[in-house]
């Protein structure tokens, strides 16, 4: 499943698999915080690859225990930039 986040952790796009698994309404896109949907928390988890990617401008990944769905999950983030160099997601 794939979601695209802005620098404030808002999910700004998702594929159908992510929308279905997360229960994400198209009306919530742009208002939904990734950590609420992925982790059921009020803030990013420790070792958040999205945080690392925003901070460094490089791809990042980690394995983490996901208490929402159970089990260990691999989470990865890659920055996307506009032609101006500003981070787009």
MOURDA-V726217 format. One record per residue. N is the residue number from 1. PSI is psi in whole degrees, 0 to 359 (* if undefined). D_FIRST is the distance of its C-alpha to the first C-alpha in Angstrom with 1 decimal. Layout:
[[N,PSI,D_FIRST] [N,PSI,D_FIRST]]
This chain:
[[1,148,0.0] [2,132,3.8] [3,150,6.9] [4,130,10.4] [5,152,13.2] [6,182,16.9] [7,353,19.4] [8,17,20.0] [9,14,16.5] [10,134,16.1] [11,116,12.7] [12,345,14.1] [13,154,11.3] [14,156,7.9] [15,173,6.6] [16,323,7.8] [17,315,5.3] [18,317,4.7] [19,319,8.4] [20,309,9.3] [21,318,8.2] [22,345,9.4] [23,36,12.3] [24,115,12.1] [25,145,14.9] [26,336,15.3] [27,335,18.5] [28,342,17.0] [29,131,15.0] [30,342,17.3] [31,345,18.7] [32,125,15.9] [33,132,15.9] [34,320,12.7] [35,333,14.9] [36,316,16.0] [37,319,12.7] [38,324,11.2] [39,351,14.7] [40,34,17.0] [41,171,19.3] [42,3,21.5] [43,168,20.7] [44,146,18.5] [45,166,18.8] [46,143,21.1] [47,36,19.8] [48,120,17.0] [49,331,15.5] [50,318,15.1] [51,315,18.8] [52,317,19.8] [53,318,18.3] [54,318,20.1] [55,317,23.2] [56,339,23.5] [57,11,21.9] [58,158,20.4] [59,150,17.0] [60,152,16.6] [61,161,14.8] [62,163,15.7] [63,137,15.5] [64,155,16.0] [65,125,16.9] [66,108,14.7] [67,340,17.3] [68,314,15.2] [69,349,13.7] [70,152,16.1] [71,176,16.0] [72,134,15.2] [73,149,11.8] [74,127,11.4] [75,132,10.3] [76,150,11.0] [77,139,12.3] [78,131,14.2] [79,147,16.7] [80,133,17.3] [81,151,20.9] [82,171,23.0] [83,331,26.2] [84,348,28.2] [85,348,26.4] [86,139,25.0] [87,132,21.5] [88,341,19.3] [89,*,16.0]]
